[in-house]
Amino acid sequence: MSSHEAREALSPGLARRLLALVAAMLVATVGVFALGARADAAPIDGAITNLTITNRDGTPVTGPVTPYQALRLNGTWSVPDNSPAGSTFTLTYPDTLTYDGGSLTTPLKNAAGDTVATATVDLSTHTVTFTLDDYVTQHPRGITGGFTMETGTNGNIDYTPGDPVELEFTGSVTPNPSVITIEVAPRTERPNDGKATWFTAGYHGVGSEMQSVVALSKGHSGEVTIVDHPRQGMILTCDRAPEVFAAATLQDDGDIPHTQALVEGVDYTYTCDTASNTASYVIAQADPDLYYDVSFFSTTNVPVENLNSGHYQNDATITENGVPTDVTGVATVTGIGGQADANGHKVAVGDYVWLDTNRNGRQDAGEAGIPGVTLTLTGPDGKPVFDIFGKPVNPVTTDADGKYSFPNLLPLPAGEHYTVTVTPPAGLEPTTPSVGDRAGDSSTGSAESVDLTADGDDDLTLDFGFVPPMVSVGDYVWFDEDADGRQDTGETGIAGVQLTLTGPDGAPVTDVTGAVVAPVETDADGTYLFPRLPVLKDGEHYTVTVTAPEGYQPTKGGVGDRAGDSSTGRAASEGLTTGGSSDLTLDFGFVKTPPTTPPTTTPPTTLPTTPPTTPPTTPPTTSTPPVPPTTGQTPPTRRTPPSTVTRLARTGAEAGGLAAIAAGLVIGGVALTRLRRRQH
């Protein structure tokens, strides 16, 4: 039944009911569209700027362009902050340019893949309309972008060869109109064979048809074979014969008038193979005085809007007298290209994790950042956070300099804050927190931001310092007054005693700051400490060796527990396998060294010796008869030799003196011996 017959078969009542139903559906449809429209969306004037014409590869156009030369239109755009979704701006291009894209609708996306705006081409009015997407609702600031349009000059261009041609653009352009001047050269000759490929406009939104024209120059004679081969998924339309045109002269635009078919009587053969996706057109006898255009067609059932963006290639081989010549044409699917971006009202937090070498809780010059540390962000409710793009904020790691950042965060109401939690790096522990101002201090475990209520606010003071874990050993040297080997109440420390530390390998120790541990001395109370020592492995020990103070010797060792006993000469630590631990039981007690007494020698008692008394020897007396005095003469007087009398008197005195001296020595020796014994 034909549609006309079907209409006549409807009863009047049924027809009225159908009409009422259709009307109701139309009203409902209009209502839906009315509800879906954004009342605040409006056209935006002056959004498009910086229009330029370049070659397709983006290089500047130098010299005159030829008709049908492939070109590219470039431009930038921006709209006011808080422009609502659905707002539009337009570009109207002159009819002397073509739109060479296959797709009429193209999304303009940001680097993250979000669609910021959509460009739609109206071929009938030569207008591109840009429409802001819902993305701008959450990202109302800095809405900008750039675009390209694949274009070219066409046969409608009105020009005098060699004269400049003004291309005028209108719509939401600044200035309006915007004019680009080009120079167009005549193209009355076709020196070489070539190929042109494009998507045909009549198939937009239905399917994707691509037309590929092999253009032959003059001079071909004899048999000429043209083999066409589309690529990228385009399939030859084998049931559609090639369109062939020929002419002896070209139009000013360099094209053959496609108003006359190939001259009748020319012998040609057309074959098409779907398996190999190739078509062959053979001219049995080409006329060297004619130009030829041979058009092949290929298609796909996928609408061009759904094709992968980029270029679709069509190859052809022209063979004459056994010599092949390859030509290639490329069709562009995405005629409109470009990018866009927009920013929300955003805040940020960060920014530093470092090794606190001097362990003072401050970020000092020369202290390095720690790379690869994981940090996690949570919101005021302790839950994961979504950024201004609506995407979850994942944990981040510090870079090579120890820096980190959580950007593009939503502002929070006053009194609410973001929290950053750090995962401590292996083998390190937090340094001292909250030393000094926020800009240079450290937090332990987590840090909370300040208020971030306005666009652009940030808090880059959420920093975390770490130190290697450390242990210590010590701590006492004392005078063990009662020599019992225990640290008793009232016994005092010995100051100035030197102690030396060695590691598990018996070598000097390097502390956690990188300094070699030097010997220490006890303080006024007899205590000592080796701090900032690296943590030990199980079974390892530090050893402290004491230098005995002068006048002392070690007391008894190992009496009672470690906390109150004494070690002799050296002591080994215990434990110290976890950071913050210490062994303060490495103690040394001393007693005074007893004085050394030299052996006592008693000299023998010697009494003075009195020499025997020898009676004086009196010479014998000889009796001499008296001589009678002589008158006038005195007789001599007899005397005792004085020497004899004097010697005898002195000898007796000396013997008594010697006896007295000897007796004094004996008495003094005895007294001295008794005195020494009392002292000991």
Summary of the structure (lengths in Angstrom):
residues: 680
radius of gyration: 59.9
end to end distance: 149.4
largest distance: 234.3
contacts: 1954
relative contact order: 0.08
helix: 12%
strand: 38%
